[in-house]
Amino acid sequence: MAPNRPTPHRLIWAHAGPEPHLDDMLTDPIVHLVLKRDGLTRDDVVAVMRQARLRIGLRELRAVA
């Protein structure tokens, strides 16, 4: 097989699938452990996501104007 051609295994990961909802991710026990290790809380993550959504929205508004 040519080195630049993707193998069937690599094709599986070529496109993103559906992403879980943030609330679902934040109820995962593993996510809780990682947040605790990093000194973060669920509220910290929610606040950052809220800020990112606002920035993305403002950027899209500016692009249309």
Secondary structure, 3 states (H helix, E strand, C coil): CCCCCCCHHHHHCCCCCCCCCHHHHCCCHHHHHHHHHCCCCHHHHHHHHHHHHHHHHHHHHHHHC
